[in-house]
Amino acid sequence: MVIYLPTQAVDDRPALDELTPREIVRELDKHVVGQHDAKRAVAVALRNRIRRQKLPPEMAEEVMPKNILMIGPTGVGKTEIARRLAKLANSPFLKVEASKFTEVGYVGRDVDSMIRDLVEIAIDMVREEKLDLIGEKAEASAEDRILDLLIPPQQPSADGVEALQKTREKFRTQLREGKLDDRVVEIDVRERNFPSFEVISNTGVEEMDVNIKDMLPGLFGQRTKKRKMRVAEALDYLVQEEEQKLIDMDQIQRIAVDRVEQNGIIFLDEIDKIAGRETGHGPDVSREGVQRDILPIVEGTTINTRYGMIRTDHILFMAAGAFHVSKPSDLIPELQGRFPIRVELKPLGVEDFIRILKEPKNALVKQYEALLDTEGVKLQITTDAVNEIAHFAARVNENAENIGARRLHTIMEKLLEEISFEGPDLKKKNVKVDADYVRKQLADIVKDQDLSRYIL
């Protein structure tokens, strides 16, 4: 059995197995501007996962994911493409910087921790999905418990049963309308003070995740205490308690482990920082060692986690780096071989910036307009203003460090700083930002560019 990807439509997204590579690219276009080659590569990788589902189990086991290496400067959309792809596929997704790992024997995080983190993310994902399914049932049970406190159970006569039921339903309606929120009730609350233990061994603290409560369930009984709280607070607490009763954590763990093994995506950022051959001394002495530690995980190995053994054979790895100083061929040959698909992302220009400001589903201009609209300020950024902002961003990127689309955030904050600050107090709530206003607000940025690089 190899069908793990969700084939149902999620929210307003189409069912995954109906998405062709062209449609996957179209979905990514809603959020990321340009970089067509990179989108094509990830679309094919995702489609191959869907194709693999339809193979006989024996052949499906042999089909390995085609890992992707993205090469391009910062701020051009490498992380965003991977993140949006994972969201589209409803896959457990982890972004991690390769530079945070150290070779075994050095102080720092070991590479196995990325798999443990991915499993934790999958557990949370599956748990949230289950909570959505049982949410109404948990709320109904919590409401019944609150009503039992507000209307203590009695032994009514045969004639009084109907009257009691009517009273109960009347109280239920008032509870849902929030009319009983300020009443005080007394409920039993579980005490959570449990003695903590930390076990240190040569395998590291992460792998020694021992739950003493599970080993000795009778030794530490979970005590409760009476506590008075408002109905609104008590309802929230009881809903959580009912959810815990209805959720089967063993089943959640099994589903999450399957989803990680068959559908997980790990984005290894800054892989260029661990590229380069050893010099034999200095702070970078463990670079090649980190590559050798990452290699078996990318090739396919088994990692021990608190939820059992996790096979990494079919996890899709996407690596990314600017490769300004080093180049992909500086990686050890074995690791290069595990990233057969390579795509180069292009630096962003003025036209790209204009599209980024206007086109994506939640484009930057739309975000600022919505933020100020919460205070009644109707912000209108004209087309010529957008063009001017894009030109300023491109110019600053050329003269200073090229940080790609992230420069737009800097520019927009500077541009709208005065309006954002004065927003709540503005008498005139309709604000128009045109090209002249942009030039007036941003003139100092370009003027002070040469000076700013000398200021710490």
QUIHUZI-V304953 format. One record per helix or strand of 3 or more residues. SS is the DSSP state (A for helix, B for strand). FROM is the first residue (numbers start at 1). LEN is the number of residues. Records with the same first field share a line. If there is no record, write none. Layout:
# QUIHUZI-V304953
SS: FROM-LEN + FROM-LEN
This chain:
# QUIHUZI-V304953
A: 16-3 + 21-9 + 36-18 + 57-6 + 78-12 + 98-3 + 113-38 + 160-17 + 206-3 + 212-4 + 231-16 + 249-15 + 271-4 + 287-13 + 328-3 + 333-5 + 350-9 + 364-10 + 383-17 + 406-20 + 435-13 + 449-4
B: 68-4 + 93-5 + 184-7 + 224-7 + 265-5 + 302-4 + 308-4 + 316-6 + 341-4 + 378-4 + 430-4
